[in-house]
Amino acid sequence: MIRRLVLAAALAPALLSAQEPFDRAMVAKIRDEGLNRSHAWEMIDTLATVIGPRLTASPAYMRAATWARDHMTAWGLSNPHFETWPFGRGWELQKFTLEMTEPRYAPMIGYPDAWSPSTNGDVVGTPMLIAGISADSLEKIRGRLKGAIVMTQPLMTTFIREDRINPTASNAPPDVPPAPQAARGGRGGGRGGPTEAQRIATVLHDAGVGAVLKPSRGEHGTIFLQTRDAGAIGVPTVVVSGENYNNLIRLIESRTSVKVRVNVQGRYFTQDTSGYNVIAEIPGSDPRLRDEVVMIGGHLDSWHAATGATDNADGAATVLEAMRILKAVGAKPRRTIRVALWGGEEEGLYGSRAWVAQHLAGDANKAARDKFSVYLNIDPGYGLVYGFFMEGNEPAKAIFDAWLEPFKDIGARKNVIAGIGNTDHLSFIAEGVPGFNPIQEYANYDVRIHHTNMDTMERMKPEDVKEAAVVFAAFAYNAAMRDAMIPRAAPPHP
C-alpha cells in the first residue's frame, strides 16, 4: 500500500501535465501572429538604439516609459498608466575623459559610476595607490588626498571568466529545489554601523579627493557597472578596464613617471524624485473570474555604459509584444491579464517591491492576494525561452510542462524545479503568490554582457525574441483561461 502511494505521488505531476487542457487553436493563432507579424525587434531597437541607456529616474527612462505607455494605449489595452514610488535623484552623463598622458599618451577604457559627482574640470596627476590602506591610516595623510587621483584596489587578478551553466543544457548539474528567498535576493540594505569601505569613502570625500579609479572585473575591455547613488559622501568615480588599471599599477611599481587625466561631467535631476512603473491590462471576460489576475512583466531600466539591450530592452519588448499579440488575435481571457514594466530593478527591485507592497502585501490586500494567480517575469539572460525556473512548485511545473510542449519545435527545452535569484519575481514570491522567470541563453552573459558596456543589439537575434514573445503570450493566455488559478507552492519544511 505504501509503495503504491509513493508511486502515485511520483507520477502525479506527469499525469497532471498529460491531462492539462489548453486551447491549442488559440496557441496556433498566437504563434502565427508572433512569428509572422512581430513588432518585437523594432521595439527593442527603439528602446536600446534610439532611446538608449535607461537609468532609473533619468530623462531617458521617462522617454522609454512614456513611449511604452503610448504603445499600450494605441493597441487598445485598458488603463495604461504610471504608478510612482519614492526613489531619489536622477542622473545622466554629459562628458567624460580618461587618458594616460605620461610616460606616453594612451586613451583608456573606462566609464563613470552611475550618480558619480562631477570632477572640477580636468583632474591631472600621478595616481596614488591606496589599496589595503585603512580608513584610519588614510585620515593621517588627508592632506595628500586633496585633488588627487586615487586607485582603491590592488592589481586585478580575479576576472570573471565563466558563465553560469544553463540548467537545460546536457552538462547541467542535477535539478534541485531553490534555496529560501532570503539567500537569493542579494540586494538588501546593510545594517549596523559603517563598514570599512564606507569609512574609507567618507575620508576620501571629506579630504576632497579629485577622482577615484577602480578596476572592472571584466576582461578584454569589458566594464562592469553596478553602483547606487553614494549620496552625500560621493566622489567622482570611474571604473577602469582591468587591463588599463593593472598597467597603471605596473608603471607605478616600476617607478616610472605616470600621469592620468580624468574629467567626469554629469547632471543630477532633483525636481522629480519618484520612480515609475508602467501598468496596463486586458480585462477578464468571465464574470466569475475577471477579478483574478495573471500578470507578466520585466524591468525597463538599465545601466548606462551600453544600451541595455539584453538587460532588459528585450524583456520589456517581450512582454509588450505578448500583449500586442493577444490584442491582435482577439483574445478574450477569462481572467484579467496585466502587464508591468518596472523601474528601479537594477538598484534593488524597487519598482516591483513598491507595487507588491501597495497591491498585494498585508491584511488590507488579502483579497487581492487570494485572487492573484501568477506573475511571469523576464529578465536575466537573452534570446530563446528554453523553459521556466519553477521555484520548487511541482504542481505548477506539471502545468507549465504541458504548455511548453507546443514550442519545442522552435527552441523550447524544459522547465526545471530550481529557482533563480535577483530579479522581480522574488517580490511576488515574498508575498506567497507564484512568481516565475524563464531560462534563457547565458553564453557570454556573465563574462561579457550583463551590466557592461557590451550590452548591445549585437547580442541578440530577431527570431529568438519572437519565440520569447509567443511563449509569454501563450502562457499568459493559458493561465487566464484555466478553471483554477496556478497552484501555490507548498511552504518549505522547517
DODOLO-157194 format. One line per 8 residues: number of its first residue (from 1); their letters; for each residue x, y, z of C-alpha. Coordinates in nm, 4 decimals, always signed. Layout:
<rs>
NUM	a	X,Y,Z ~ ...
</rs>
This chain:
<rs>
1	mirrlvla	+0.0000,+0.0000,+0.0000 ~ +0.2762,+0.2451,+0.0972 ~ +0.4666,+0.1576,-0.2190 ~ +0.1565,+0.2341,-0.4319 ~ +0.1103,+0.5707,-0.2569 ~ +0.4736,+0.6652,-0.3169 ~ +0.4460,+0.5656,-0.6830 ~ +0.1242,+0.7643,-0.7211
9	aalapall	+0.2867,+1.0721,-0.5683 ~ +0.5831,+1.0399,-0.8047 ~ +0.3582,+1.0058,-1.1078 ~ +0.1142,+1.2833,-1.0116 ~ +0.2985,+1.5720,-1.1846 ~ +0.3355,+1.3737,-1.5073 ~ -0.0321,+1.2770,-1.5022 ~ -0.1379,+1.6356,-1.4379
17	saqepfdr	+0.0793,+1.7513,-1.7284 ~ -0.0793,+1.4957,-1.9575 ~ -0.4285,+1.5997,-1.8508 ~ -0.3777,+1.9781,-1.8538 ~ -0.6136,+2.1147,-2.1231 ~ -0.5498,+2.4358,-2.3134 ~ -0.6743,+2.5981,-2.6311 ~ -0.4344,+2.4721,-2.8972
25	amvakird	-0.6168,+2.6638,-3.1705 ~ -0.5532,+2.9908,-2.9871 ~ -0.1903,+2.8957,-2.9274 ~ -0.1600,+2.8410,-3.3046 ~ -0.3025,+3.1907,-3.3655 ~ -0.0568,+3.3370,-3.1150 ~ +0.2311,+3.1608,-3.2891 ~ +0.1229,+3.2814,-3.6302
33	eglnrsha	+0.0860,+3.6431,-3.5208 ~ +0.4051,+3.6491,-3.3160 ~ +0.6291,+3.4688,-3.5632 ~ +0.4977,+3.6224,-3.8864 ~ +0.3915,+3.9766,-3.7920 ~ +0.6152,+4.0544,-3.4977 ~ +0.6852,+4.4076,-3.3738 ~ +0.9321,+4.2942,-3.1063
41	wemidtla	+1.2595,+4.3728,-3.2829 ~ +1.1593,+4.7256,-3.3760 ~ +1.0530,+4.7842,-3.0157 ~ +1.3887,+4.6630,-2.8831 ~ +1.5636,+4.8836,-3.1367 ~ +1.3661,+5.1856,-3.0212 ~ +1.4412,+5.1193,-2.6546 ~ +1.8082,+5.0288,-2.6941
49	tvigprlt	+1.9231,+5.2238,-3.0000 ~ +1.7008,+5.5299,-3.0207 ~ +1.6335,+5.5951,-2.6505 ~ +1.9479,+5.4212,-2.5282 ~ +2.0510,+5.3536,-2.1682 ~ +1.7593,+5.3991,-1.9257 ~ +1.8975,+5.4664,-1.5809 ~ +1.6151,+5.4911,-1.3284
57	aspaymra	+1.4878,+5.8480,-1.2766 ~ +1.6787,+5.9784,-1.5799 ~ +1.5133,+6.1642,-1.8687 ~ +1.5859,+5.8643,-2.0936 ~ +1.3959,+5.6341,-1.8593 ~ +1.0950,+5.8649,-1.8705 ~ +1.1107,+5.8769,-2.2509 ~ +1.1028,+5.4967,-2.2545
65	atwardhm	+0.8176,+5.4784,-2.0035 ~ +0.6109,+5.7322,-2.1972 ~ +0.6812,+5.5514,-2.5244 ~ +0.5678,+5.2220,-2.3725 ~ +0.2520,+5.3715,-2.2247 ~ +0.1652,+5.5315,-2.5592 ~ +0.2052,+5.1979,-2.7393 ~ -0.0169,+5.0251,-2.4865
73	tawglsnp	-0.2792,+5.2926,-2.5494 ~ -0.2530,+5.2543,-2.9280 ~ -0.3044,+4.8769,-2.9032 ~ -0.6219,+4.9256,-2.7043 ~ -0.5035,+4.7945,-2.3685 ~ -0.7118,+4.9085,-2.0744 ~ -0.5970,+5.1800,-1.8366 ~ -0.2327,+5.2289,-1.9400
81	hfetwpfg	-0.0849,+5.4404,-1.6613 ~ +0.2148,+5.5233,-1.4462 ~ +0.2429,+5.4242,-1.0817 ~ +0.5020,+5.6055,-0.8727 ~ +0.7084,+5.5291,-0.5641 ~ +0.9894,+5.7106,-0.3798 ~ +1.3299,+5.6653,-0.5398 ~ +1.5706,+5.9597,-0.5358
89	rgwelqkf	+1.7508,+6.1889,-0.7739 ~ +1.8185,+6.1027,-1.1350 ~ +2.1493,+6.1377,-1.3181 ~ +2.2934,+6.1360,-1.6674 ~ +2.6478,+6.1580,-1.8027 ~ +2.7272,+6.4604,-2.0179 ~ +3.1035,+6.4427,-2.0718 ~ +3.3839,+6.2014,-1.9905
97	tlemtepr	+3.7597,+6.1822,-2.0463 ~ +4.0008,+5.9138,-1.9268 ~ +4.3519,+5.9041,-2.0684 ~ +4.7126,+5.8454,-1.9740 ~ +4.9337,+6.1423,-2.0614 ~ +5.2723,+6.0143,-1.9333 ~ +5.5003,+5.8269,-1.9980 ~ +5.3168,+5.8261,-2.3313
105	yapmigyp	+4.9724,+5.9210,-2.4479 ~ +4.7124,+5.6438,-2.4434 ~ +4.3344,+5.6600,-2.4260 ~ +4.1985,+5.4366,-2.1502 ~ +3.8825,+5.2284,-2.1421 ~ +3.6525,+5.3160,-1.8553 ~ +3.3170,+5.4566,-1.7537 ~ +3.1981,+5.6650,-1.4589
113	dawspstn	+2.9832,+5.5055,-1.1932 ~ +2.6152,+5.5957,-1.2078 ~ +2.5409,+5.9037,-0.9987 ~ +2.9110,+5.9951,-0.9912 ~ +2.9704,+6.3576,-0.8894 ~ +3.1475,+6.5709,-1.1481 ~ +3.5170,+6.6476,-1.1302 ~ +3.6384,+7.0038,-1.1003
121	gdvvgtpm	+3.7211,+7.0171,-1.4698 ~ +4.0249,+6.8148,-1.5789 ~ +4.1994,+6.6341,-1.2953 ~ +4.5580,+6.5551,-1.3942 ~ +4.8136,+6.3826,-1.1767 ~ +5.0105,+6.0762,-1.0764 ~ +4.7658,+5.8222,-0.9321 ~ +4.8052,+5.7280,-0.5660
129	liagisad	+4.7642,+5.3570,-0.4954 ~ +4.5776,+5.3295,-0.1642 ~ +4.4703,+4.9643,-0.1884 ~ +4.4881,+4.7950,+0.1512 ~ +4.5234,+5.1188,+0.3473 ~ +4.2761,+5.1507,+0.6341 ~ +4.0434,+5.4443,+0.6913 ~ +4.2444,+5.5419,+0.9987
137	slekirgr	+4.5693,+5.5441,+0.8015 ~ +4.4119,+5.7454,+0.5211 ~ +4.2965,+6.0003,+0.7757 ~ +4.6591,+6.0603,+0.8678 ~ +4.7503,+6.1509,+0.5069 ~ +4.4359,+6.3527,+0.4385 ~ +4.6408,+6.6496,+0.3113 ~ +4.7909,+6.4410,+0.0303
145	lkgaivmt	+4.4485,+6.3268,-0.0874 ~ +4.3062,+6.6680,-0.1734 ~ +4.2645,+6.6913,-0.5515 ~ +4.4457,+6.3593,-0.6043 ~ +4.3609,+6.0695,-0.8338 ~ +4.3481,+5.7582,-0.6152 ~ +4.3368,+5.3895,-0.7034 ~ +4.1440,+5.1992,-0.4387
153	qplmttfi	+4.2006,+4.8344,-0.5387 ~ +4.5075,+4.6140,-0.5911 ~ +4.6078,+4.4533,-0.9186 ~ +4.3001,+4.2883,-1.0688 ~ +4.3551,+3.9135,-1.0896 ~ +4.0059,+3.7734,-1.0185 ~ +3.8475,+3.8319,-1.3571 ~ +3.5056,+3.6843,-1.4341
161	redrinpt	+3.5894,+3.4007,-1.6723 ~ +3.2950,+3.1610,-1.6534 ~ +2.9283,+3.1901,-1.7348 ~ +2.6625,+3.0146,-1.5317 ~ +2.5644,+2.6722,-1.6627 ~ +2.2301,+2.6667,-1.8376 ~ +2.0053,+2.4292,-1.6383 ~ +1.8512,+2.2982,-1.9620
169	asnappdv	+2.1906,+2.2032,-2.1076 ~ +2.3176,+1.8456,-2.1210 ~ +2.6026,+1.9264,-1.8796 ~ +2.3782,+2.0925,-1.6209 ~ +2.4026,+1.9771,-1.2588 ~ +2.1073,+1.7883,-1.1043 ~ +1.7849,+1.9869,-1.0861 ~ +1.7090,+2.0681,-0.7216
177	ppapqaar	+1.4546,+2.2939,-0.5495 ~ +1.5654,+2.6504,-0.4777 ~ +1.7164,+2.7870,-0.1589 ~ +1.4970,+3.0120,+0.0571 ~ +1.4324,+3.3507,-0.0997 ~ +1.6460,+3.5371,+0.1519 ~ +1.9503,+3.3544,+0.0158 ~ +1.8678,+3.4555,-0.3418
185	ggrgggrg	+1.7776,+3.8240,-0.3154 ~ +2.1237,+3.9761,-0.2882 ~ +2.0024,+4.3352,-0.2840 ~ +1.9083,+4.4163,+0.0723 ~ +2.0489,+4.7123,+0.2604 ~ +2.3197,+4.6749,+0.5222 ~ +2.2677,+4.7050,+0.8958 ~ +2.4699,+4.8322,+1.1869
193	gpteaqri	+2.7498,+5.0874,+1.1747 ~ +2.9512,+5.1934,+0.8700 ~ +3.1683,+4.9327,+0.7035 ~ +3.5374,+4.9880,+0.6478 ~ +3.4628,+5.0632,+0.2811 ~ +3.2087,+5.3275,+0.3848 ~ +3.4582,+5.4808,+0.6285 ~ +3.7186,+5.4979,+0.3508
201	atvlhdag	+3.4630,+5.6604,+0.1175 ~ +3.3889,+5.9210,+0.3831 ~ +3.7583,+6.0010,+0.4301 ~ +3.8076,+6.0400,+0.0545 ~ +3.5051,+6.2679,+0.0286 ~ +3.5987,+6.4827,+0.3286 ~ +3.9582,+6.5121,+0.2053 ~ +3.8374,+6.6463,-0.1310
209	vgavlkps	+3.9848,+6.3727,-0.3488 ~ +3.9933,+6.4654,-0.7181 ~ +3.8849,+6.1296,-0.8639 ~ +3.8727,+5.7615,-0.7714 ~ +3.9739,+5.4856,-1.0135 ~ +3.8698,+5.1253,-0.9526 ~ +3.9114,+4.8179,-1.1752 ~ +3.6474,+4.6282,-1.3680
217	rgehgtif	+3.6071,+4.2543,-1.3117 ~ +3.5764,+4.2025,-1.6867 ~ +3.8466,+4.1135,-1.9359 ~ +3.9086,+4.2429,-2.2878 ~ +3.7940,+4.5970,-2.2094 ~ +3.4643,+4.4898,-2.0543 ~ +3.3416,+4.7412,-1.7963 ~ +3.1041,+4.6123,-1.5284
225	lqtrdaga	+2.8863,+4.8800,-1.3683 ~ +2.6511,+4.8294,-1.0757 ~ +2.6692,+5.1100,-0.8173 ~ +2.3932,+5.3040,-0.6450 ~ +2.3924,+5.6733,-0.5596 ~ +2.6513,+5.7313,-0.2850 ~ +2.4699,+6.0490,-0.1838 ~ +2.6451,+6.2946,+0.0437
233	igvptvvv	+2.9755,+6.1035,+0.0531 ~ +3.0026,+6.0514,-0.3211 ~ +3.3241,+6.1367,-0.5065 ~ +3.3954,+6.1314,-0.8814 ~ +3.4476,+5.7622,-0.9536 ~ +3.5493,+5.5792,-1.2691 ~ +3.5521,+5.2048,-1.3363 ~ +3.8607,+5.1292,-1.5489
241	sgenynnl	+3.9181,+4.8223,-1.7640 ~ +4.1168,+4.5654,-1.5699 ~ +4.3982,+4.5697,-1.8241 ~ +4.4352,+4.9501,-1.8201 ~ +4.4109,+4.9605,-1.4409 ~ +4.6758,+4.6922,-1.3999 ~ +4.9045,+4.8733,-1.6438 ~ +4.8931,+5.1843,-1.4248
249	irliesrt	+4.9888,+4.9803,-1.1187 ~ +5.2804,+4.8199,-1.3034 ~ +5.4047,+5.1626,-1.4111 ~ +5.3818,+5.2932,-1.0550 ~ +5.5603,+4.9878,-0.9143 ~ +5.8394,+5.0237,-1.1728 ~ +5.8880,+5.3840,-1.0537 ~ +5.8041,+5.5178,-1.3981
257	svkvrvnv	+5.6654,+5.8712,-1.4102 ~ +5.2963,+5.8280,-1.4947 ~ +5.0153,+6.0785,-1.5208 ~ +4.6444,+6.0423,-1.5906 ~ +4.3770,+6.2900,-1.6962 ~ +4.0191,+6.2392,-1.5721 ~ +3.7149,+6.4533,-1.6421 ~ +3.3641,+6.3478,-1.5398
265	qgryftqd	+3.0706,+6.5791,-1.6002 ~ +2.7249,+6.4605,-1.5060 ~ +2.3905,+6.6164,-1.4268 ~ +2.1538,+6.5401,-1.1405 ~ +1.7756,+6.5625,-1.1639 ~ +1.6037,+6.6534,-0.8378 ~ +1.2732,+6.8110,-0.9389 ~ +1.1018,+6.4710,-0.9553
273	tsgynvia	+1.2493,+6.2040,-0.7287 ~ +0.9831,+5.9398,-0.7945 ~ +1.0384,+5.6074,-0.9618 ~ +0.7861,+5.4990,-1.2258 ~ +0.6230,+5.1701,-1.3217 ~ +0.4096,+5.1371,-1.6350 ~ +0.0930,+4.9275,-1.5984 ~ -0.1882,+4.8214,-1.8353
281	eipgsdpr	-0.4190,+4.5232,-1.8811 ~ -0.6639,+4.3213,-2.0848 ~ -0.9747,+4.2878,-1.8644 ~ -1.1129,+3.9453,-1.7893 ~ -1.4324,+3.8431,-1.9681 ~ -1.5680,+3.5848,-1.7243 ~ -1.7890,+3.7478,-1.4547 ~ -1.6796,+3.4802,-1.2085
289	lrdevvmi	-1.3048,+3.5058,-1.2789 ~ -1.2386,+3.8564,-1.4130 ~ -1.1250,+3.9842,-1.0721 ~ -0.8477,+3.7245,-1.0707 ~ -0.5179,+3.8366,-1.2221 ~ -0.2462,+3.6890,-1.4397 ~ +0.0491,+3.9263,-1.4647 ~ +0.3549,+3.9440,-1.6895
297	gghldswh	+0.6386,+4.1914,-1.6642 ~ +1.0021,+4.2879,-1.6822 ~ +1.2109,+4.5854,-1.5858 ~ +1.2504,+4.8831,-1.8157 ~ +1.5526,+5.0448,-1.6523 ~ +1.9143,+4.9662,-1.7388 ~ +2.2676,+5.0643,-1.6549 ~ +2.4323,+5.3402,-1.8541
305	aatgatdn	+2.7537,+5.2191,-2.0192 ~ +2.5777,+5.0499,-2.3114 ~ +2.2245,+5.0465,-2.4483 ~ +2.0707,+4.7924,-2.2098 ~ +1.9674,+4.5667,-2.4973 ~ +1.9630,+4.2294,-2.3188 ~ +1.9140,+4.3837,-1.9752 ~ +1.6378,+4.4498,-2.0270
313	adgaatvl	+1.5105,+4.6055,-2.3513 ~ +1.4480,+4.2562,-2.4865 ~ +1.2474,+4.1601,-2.1772 ~ +1.0415,+4.4791,-2.1881 ~ +0.9747,+4.4304,-2.5583 ~ +0.8853,+4.0646,-2.4999 ~ +0.6010,+4.1420,-2.2588 ~ +0.4841,+4.4381,-2.4674
321	eamrilka	+0.4787,+4.2205,-2.7781 ~ +0.2951,+3.9471,-2.5869 ~ +0.0182,+4.1943,-2.5022 ~ +0.0103,+4.3248,-2.8601 ~ -0.0236,+3.9685,-2.9890 ~ -0.3126,+3.8941,-2.7545 ~ -0.4974,+4.2055,-2.8708 ~ -0.4208,+4.1307,-3.2361
329	vgakprrt	-0.5645,+3.7766,-3.2194 ~ -0.8752,+3.8976,-3.0397 ~ -0.8080,+3.7105,-2.7167 ~ -1.0868,+3.7272,-2.4576 ~ -0.9209,+3.5915,-2.1436 ~ -1.1435,+3.4790,-1.8591 ~ -0.9089,+3.6354,-1.6027 ~ -0.7537,+3.9791,-1.6336
337	irvalwgg	-0.4081,+3.9785,-1.7920 ~ -0.1955,+4.2651,-1.6584 ~ +0.1433,+4.3830,-1.7803 ~ +0.4048,+4.5795,-1.5870 ~ +0.7292,+4.7488,-1.6806 ~ +0.9289,+4.8093,-1.3635 ~ +1.1696,+5.0877,-1.2772 ~ +1.4481,+5.0663,-1.0223
345	eeeglygs	+1.5140,+4.6940,-1.0664 ~ +1.8866,+4.7444,-1.1063 ~ +1.9158,+4.9306,-0.7771 ~ +1.7215,+4.6753,-0.5706 ~ +1.3900,+4.5595,-0.7277 ~ +1.2384,+4.8884,-0.6108 ~ +0.9589,+4.9128,-0.8663 ~ +0.8199,+4.5628,-0.8223
353	rawvaqhl	+0.8617,+4.5776,-0.4456 ~ +0.6676,+4.9038,-0.4328 ~ +0.3860,+4.7631,-0.6489 ~ +0.3597,+4.4463,-0.4418 ~ +0.3631,+4.6462,-0.1183 ~ +0.0766,+4.8618,-0.2423 ~ -0.1366,+4.5961,-0.4107 ~ -0.0610,+4.2559,-0.2541
361	agdankaa	+0.1018,+4.2914,+0.0876 ~ -0.0610,+4.2936,+0.4281 ~ -0.4069,+4.2281,+0.5659 ~ -0.5636,+4.5064,+0.3590 ~ -0.4651,+4.3273,+0.0367 ~ -0.5572,+3.9716,+0.1362 ~ -0.8484,+3.9583,-0.1107 ~ -0.6255,+4.0768,-0.3973
369	rdkfsvyl	-0.3593,+3.8281,-0.2956 ~ -0.6103,+3.5449,-0.2904 ~ -0.7193,+3.6381,-0.6443 ~ -0.3684,+3.6728,-0.7845 ~ -0.2968,+3.3682,-0.9994 ~ +0.0614,+3.4081,-1.1218 ~ +0.3349,+3.6533,-1.2178 ~ +0.5654,+3.5738,-1.5112
377	nidpgygl	+0.8812,+3.7851,-1.5176 ~ +1.1512,+3.8077,-1.7827 ~ +1.4975,+3.9354,-1.7084 ~ +1.8328,+3.7514,-1.6737 ~ +1.9698,+3.6105,-1.9965 ~ +1.8727,+3.6763,-2.3560 ~ +1.7321,+3.5033,-2.6605 ~ +1.5072,+3.1979,-2.6628
385	vygffmeg	+1.2857,+3.0968,-2.3735 ~ +1.4103,+2.7435,-2.3045 ~ +1.1709,+2.6897,-2.0157 ~ +1.0987,+2.8291,-1.6691 ~ +1.2558,+2.8118,-1.3255 ~ +0.9690,+2.6623,-1.1263 ~ +1.0785,+2.7731,-0.7777 ~ +1.0117,+2.4350,-0.6177
393	nepakaif	+0.6471,+2.4330,-0.7286 ~ +0.5901,+2.0780,-0.8595 ~ +0.2146,+2.1174,-0.9351 ~ +0.2816,+2.4335,-1.1373 ~ +0.5697,+2.2608,-1.3167 ~ +0.3350,+1.9896,-1.4404 ~ +0.1080,+2.2578,-1.5892 ~ +0.3969,+2.4516,-1.7421
401	dawlepfk	+0.5374,+2.1296,-1.8902 ~ +0.2162,+2.0850,-2.0886 ~ +0.2145,+2.4481,-2.2005 ~ +0.5787,+2.4379,-2.3136 ~ +0.5353,+2.1359,-2.5387 ~ +0.3973,+2.3272,-2.8427 ~ +0.7137,+2.5407,-2.8564 ~ +0.9800,+2.2719,-2.8537
409	digarknv	+0.9990,+2.2840,-3.2316 ~ +1.1158,+2.6482,-3.2117 ~ +1.3698,+2.6191,-2.9317 ~ +1.1942,+2.5465,-2.6022 ~ +1.3546,+2.2653,-2.3984 ~ +1.2216,+2.2030,-2.0487 ~ +1.1181,+2.3571,-1.7186 ~ +1.3289,+2.2945,-1.4088
417	iagigntd	+1.2243,+2.2763,-1.0442 ~ +1.5130,+2.5049,-0.9432 ~ +1.4787,+2.8777,-0.8805 ~ +1.6693,+3.1906,-0.9754 ~ +1.7515,+3.4977,-0.7668 ~ +1.7985,+3.8712,-0.8024 ~ +1.5043,+3.9652,-1.0186 ~ +1.1499,+4.0956,-0.9878
425	hlsfiaeg	+0.9552,+3.7706,-0.9464 ~ +1.1036,+3.7470,-0.5957 ~ +0.8930,+4.0462,-0.4900 ~ +0.5836,+3.8352,-0.5602 ~ +0.7127,+3.5148,-0.4050 ~ +0.7797,+3.7107,-0.0852 ~ +0.4022,+3.7615,-0.0531 ~ +0.3215,+3.3972,-0.1131
433	vpgfnpiq	+0.1951,+3.4225,-0.4716 ~ +0.3502,+3.2256,-0.7587 ~ +0.6233,+3.4039,-0.9498 ~ +0.8420,+3.2558,-1.2219 ~ +1.1234,+3.3624,-1.4533 ~ +1.2285,+3.1930,-1.7795 ~ +1.5511,+3.0135,-1.8537 ~ +1.7244,+3.1868,-2.1439
441	eyanydvr	+2.0700,+3.1947,-2.3008 ~ +2.3721,+3.2594,-2.0756 ~ +2.6601,+3.2189,-2.3223 ~ +2.8903,+3.5191,-2.2623 ~ +2.6220,+3.6705,-2.0409 ~ +2.8112,+3.6711,-1.7113 ~ +3.1604,+3.7244,-1.8516 ~ +3.0813,+3.9835,-2.1167
449	ihhtnmdt	+2.7279,+4.1236,-2.1355 ~ +2.5469,+4.1544,-1.8035 ~ +2.5767,+4.5107,-1.6610 ~ +2.8569,+4.6019,-1.9019 ~ +2.9483,+4.8305,-2.1880 ~ +2.8885,+4.5349,-2.4216 ~ +2.5121,+4.5021,-2.3642 ~ +2.4143,+4.5992,-2.7171
457	mermkped	+2.1873,+4.4893,-3.0011 ~ +2.4602,+4.2638,-3.1425 ~ +2.3972,+4.0128,-2.8638 ~ +2.0514,+3.9120,-2.9899 ~ +1.8668,+3.7579,-3.2839 ~ +1.5204,+3.8676,-3.4033 ~ +1.3901,+3.5102,-3.4296 ~ +1.4787,+3.4397,-3.0667
465	vkeaavvf	+1.2849,+3.7416,-2.9428 ~ +0.9819,+3.6390,-3.1495 ~ +0.9844,+3.2980,-2.9803 ~ +1.0081,+3.4531,-2.6343 ~ +0.7097,+3.6795,-2.7002 ~ +0.4840,+3.3989,-2.8277 ~ +0.5739,+3.1821,-2.5275 ~ +0.4812,+3.4645,-2.2898
473	aafaynaa	+0.1596,+3.5426,-2.4753 ~ +0.0557,+3.1763,-2.4748 ~ +0.1447,+3.1157,-2.1101 ~ -0.0406,+3.4299,-2.0001 ~ -0.3450,+3.3305,-2.2038 ~ -0.3416,+2.9697,-2.0808 ~ -0.3156,+3.0844,-1.7191 ~ -0.6026,+3.3269,-1.7712
481	mrdamipr	-0.8267,+3.0599,-1.9251 ~ -0.7849,+2.7548,-1.6995 ~ -1.0602,+2.6791,-1.4472 ~ -0.8322,+2.7090,-1.1434 ~ -0.5551,+2.9518,-1.0622 ~ -0.1912,+2.8406,-1.0716 ~ -0.1220,+2.6304,-0.7611 ~ +0.0739,+2.7865,-0.4779
489	aapphp	+0.3995,+2.6163,-0.3834 ~ +0.3937,+2.4118,-0.0664 ~ +0.5559,+2.6009,+0.2232 ~ +0.9153,+2.4944,+0.2923 ~ +0.9746,+2.2410,+0.5688 ~ +1.1020,+2.3973,+0.8939
</rs>
